[in-house]
């Protein structure tokens, strides 16, 4: 009986020495890995915040990625101490990640497009952006969707993949911060063309919001079916473009009418031929 007890005690002592050291080492590895993950995540986050060239949306993402990566390697090291075959575990995790990636293909495409938008910055919050013929005002830029609203108010959620897959026209950013106004005014064929040109050029010269460079272009553009078409092309600052355009439409029309010019309506000449019916016997 004493020999059996001694053997049992020896066996328990052996297990405690063998696995106890592993358990203590595993706990120490977990604590060290947890502390190291937090420290590296904070260090990465602070480095991202100090950089003025990185969008604020990116500040927390690298830190979270570093924390997750360190904790994964820590868990693999702990399992390896207990004899778990980590190679097969890594392969299983890779297969699971592939399956999840295929299942979330649409979501991941939005994330990828969101990263491209945040890196290249084709627009920022507050910009007016034209996508597929529709104008949106951007309110927020995210990894999955961009929030915005239409000019008349309704809110819009734009998936990033649909934004990055279209031609993006940023109406709030122009070359040299100026924008062109194009208008065409049609006068009757019996009106004085030179008088009409003089009136329009005087309006352009009197308008303070119209820039001298590039110079205004006011010339006869074409001879239409019902009118002589005069091109009125001027440049303004981007901020004044919309208000100036609306003012000029009214002022040019009123000035041309006061100067004796008329705006002919489309006319169509119809010839009616009467064909006598043949008499049949």
C-alpha positions in Angstrom: 0.0 0.0 0.0 2.8 2.4 0.9 4.5 1.7 -2.4 1.3 2.5 -4.4 0.9 5.8 -2.5 4.5 6.7 -3.1 4.1 5.9 -6.8 0.9 8.0 -7.0 2.7 10.9 -5.2 5.6 10.6 -7.6 3.3 10.6 -10.6 1.4 13.6 -9.4 4.7 15.4 -8.7 5.9 14.6 -12.2 2.6 16.0 -13.7 2.7 19.1 -11.6 6.3 19.8 -12.5 5.7 19.1 -16.2 2.3 20.8 -16.7 2.6 23.3 -13.9 5.5 24.9 -15.5 3.6 25.0 -18.8 0.5 26.5 -17.1 2.6 29.1 -15.4 4.5 29.8 -18.6 1.1 30.1 -20.5 -0.3 32.5 -18.0 2.9 34.6 -18.1 2.8 34.5 -21.9 -0.8 35.6 -22.0 -0.2 38.5 -19.6 2.9 39.6 -21.5 1.2 39.3 -24.8 -1.9 41.3 -23.5 0.3 44.1 -22.1 2.5 44.1 -25.3 -0.6 44.3 -27.5 -2.0 47.2 -25.6 1.3 49.1 -25.6 2.0 48.6 -29.3 -1.6 49.6 -30.1 -1.4 52.8 -28.2 2.0 53.5 -29.7 0.7 53.0 -33.2 -2.4 55.1 -32.5 -0.3 58.0 -31.2 2.0 57.8 -34.3 -1.0 58.0 -36.6 -2.5 61.0 -34.7 0.8 62.9 -35.0 0.8 62.5 -38.8 -1.1 65.4 -40.4 -1.3 63.6 -43.8 -3.4 60.7 -42.6 -7.2 61.0 -42.4 -8.7 60.8 -38.9 -10.7 57.7 -39.9 -7.5 55.8 -40.2 -6.1 56.7 -36.8 -7.6 53.8 -34.8 -7.6 51.1 -37.5 -3.8 50.3 -37.5 -3.8 50.1 -33.7 -6.6 47.6 -33.6 -4.9 45.6 -36.3 -1.6 45.5 -34.3 -3.5 44.5 -31.1 -5.3 41.7 -32.9 -2.2 40.4 -34.5 -0.2 40.3 -31.3 -3.0 38.5 -29.4 -3.3 35.9 -32.2 0.5 35.2 -32.0 0.2 35.0 -28.2 -2.6 32.4 -28.3 -0.6 30.4 -30.9 2.4 30.4 -28.6 0.3 29.3 -25.6 -1.2 26.4 -27.5 2.2 25.4 -28.7 3.4 25.1 -25.1 0.8 22.4 -24.5 1.7 20.4 -27.6 -1.1 21.6 -29.8 -0.2 21.3 -33.5 -0.4 24.9 -34.5 0.3 24.3 -38.2 -3.0 22.6 -38.7 -4.7 25.3 -36.6 -3.3 28.1 -38.7 -4.4 26.2 -41.9 -7.9 25.9 -40.4 -8.0 29.5 -39.5 -6.9 30.4 -43.0 -9.7 28.3 -44.5 -12.2 29.8 -42.2 -11.0 33.3 -43.2 -11.3 32.4 -46.9 -14.9 31.2 -46.4 -15.8 34.3 -44.4 -14.2 36.5 -47.1 -16.2 34.8 -49.8 -19.4 35.2 -47.8 -18.7 38.9 -47.2 -17.4 39.7 -50.6 -19.7 42.6 -51.1 -18.9 44.1 -47.7 -15.2 43.6 -48.3 -15.4 45.4 -51.6 -17.0 48.3 -49.8 -14.2 48.3 -47.3 -11.6 48.2 -50.1 -13.3 51.0 -51.9 -13.5 53.0 -48.7 -9.8 52.6 -48.2 -9.2 53.9 -51.7 -11.5 56.9 -51.1 -9.7 57.7 -47.8 -6.3 57.4 -49.4 -6.8 59.3 -52.6 -9.4 61.7 -51.2 -11.5 62.6 -54.3 -13.8 64.6 -52.0 -14.1 65.6 -48.4 -17.0 66.3 -46.0 -19.1 69.2 -47.3 -18.2 68.8 -51.0 -20.8 68.6 -53.7 -20.1 65.5 -55.8 -21.7 64.4 -59.0 -22.1 60.6 -59.4 -23.9 59.1 -62.3 -25.6 62.3 -63.2 -26.8 63.0 -59.6 -25.4 65.6 -57.3 -24.8 64.7 -53.6 -23.5 66.8 -50.7 -21.1 64.6 -48.6 -21.7 64.6 -44.8 -19.5 61.7 -43.7 -16.9 59.4 -45.2 -16.6 55.9 -43.7 -15.1 52.5 -44.5 -18.4 50.9 -45.6 -20.6 53.8 -46.8 -20.5 57.5 -47.3 -23.4 59.5 -45.8 -24.8 62.5 -47.7 -27.9 64.3 -48.8 -29.4 65.6 -52.0 -29.4 69.4 -52.6 -33.1 69.5 -51.8 -32.7 67.7 -48.5 -33.3 63.9 -48.5 -30.5 61.9 -46.8 -28.5 59.4 -48.9 -26.3 56.4 -47.9 -23.8 55.6 -50.7 -22.0 52.2 -50.6 -18.3 52.9 -51.2 -18.1 50.3 -54.0 -20.7 52.2 -56.0 -18.9 55.4 -55.5 -15.4 54.1 -56.5 -16.9 52.4 -59.5 -18.2 55.6 -61.1 -16.6 58.7 -62.5 -16.4 61.2 -59.6 -16.9 64.8 -60.4 -16.1 67.1 -57.4 -18.1 70.3 -58.1 -16.5 71.9 -55.0 -13.0 71.7 -56.4 -12.0 73.4 -59.7 -8.8 74.3 -61.5 -7.4 77.5 -60.0 -10.7 77.8 -58.0 -12.5 79.3 -60.9 -15.5 78.1 -63.0 -16.9 78.9 -66.4 -20.4 80.1 -67.3 -21.7 79.1 -70.7 -24.9 80.6 -72.1 -26.3 80.9 -75.6 -28.7 83.7 -76.5 -30.7 83.5 -79.8 -31.8 86.7 -81.6 -33.9 87.1 -84.7 -32.3 87.1 -88.1 -33.4 90.7 -88.7 -31.9 91.9 -85.4 -28.6 93.9 -85.4 -25.9 91.4 -84.5 -23.3 94.0 -83.6 -25.7 95.8 -81.3 -26.5 92.5 -79.5 -22.8 91.8 -79.1 -22.1 95.2 -77.8 -24.9 94.9 -75.2 -23.6 91.5 -73.9 -20.0 92.6 -73.8 -21.0 95.7 -71.8 -22.8 93.5 -69.3 -19.7 91.3 -68.9 -17.5 94.4 -68.4 -19.9 95.9 -65.8 -20.2 92.7 -63.7 -17.5 92.7 -61.0 -17.8 89.0 -60.4 -16.7 88.2 -64.0 -12.9 87.7 -64.3 -10.7 89.4 -66.8 -8.5 86.4 -67.1 -9.5 84.2 -68.8 -11.0 86.8 -71.0 -14.8 86.7 -71.8 -15.7 85.1 -75.1 -18.8 86.7 -76.6 -19.2 85.8 -80.3 -21.7 84.4 -82.8 -21.8 80.7 -82.3 -24.1 79.4 -85.0 -26.9 80.2 -87.4 -29.8 78.2 -86.1 -33.1 77.2 -87.7 -34.9 80.1 -86.1 -32.3 82.4 -84.6 -28.7 83.7 -84.7 -27.1 82.1 -81.6 -24.6 84.2 -79.6 -22.2 82.4 -77.2 -21.8 84.2 -73.9 -18.8 82.5 -72.1 -17.3 84.1 -69.0 -15.4 83.0 -65.9 -16.0 83.6 -62.2 -14.7 82.4 -58.9 -16.1 79.0 -57.9 -18.0 80.5 -54.9 -19.7 83.1 -57.2 -20.6 80.7 -60.0 -24.2 79.8 -59.2 -25.4 83.3 -58.1 -23.6 85.0 -61.0 -25.1 82.6 -63.6 -28.6 83.2 -62.4 -28.2 87.0 -62.3 -26.7 87.1 -65.8 -29.6 85.1 -67.4 -32.1 87.7 -66.3 -29.9 90.7 -67.0 -28.9 89.6 -70.5 -32.4 88.9 -71.5 -33.7 92.3 -70.3 -30.8 94.2 -71.8 -31.2 92.5 -75.2 -34.9 93.3 -75.2 -34.3 96.9 -74.3 -31.7 97.1 -77.1 -34.3 96.1 -79.7 -33.5 92.5 -80.0 -36.1 89.8 -79.9 -36.1 86.1 -79.0 -37.8 84.2 -81.8 -40.0 81.2 -81.0 -39.3 78.0 -83.0 -41.2 78.2 -86.2 -42.1 75.4 -88.7 -43.4 76.0 -92.2 -46.0 73.5 -93.3 -47.0 73.0 -96.9 -50.4 71.4 -97.5 -51.0 69.7 -100.8 -54.5 68.6 -101.8 -54.7 65.6 -104.1 -57.9 65.1 -106.0 -59.3 61.7 -105.5 -59.6 59.6 -108.7 -63.2 58.9 -109.8 -63.9 55.2 -110.1 -66.5 53.8 -112.3 
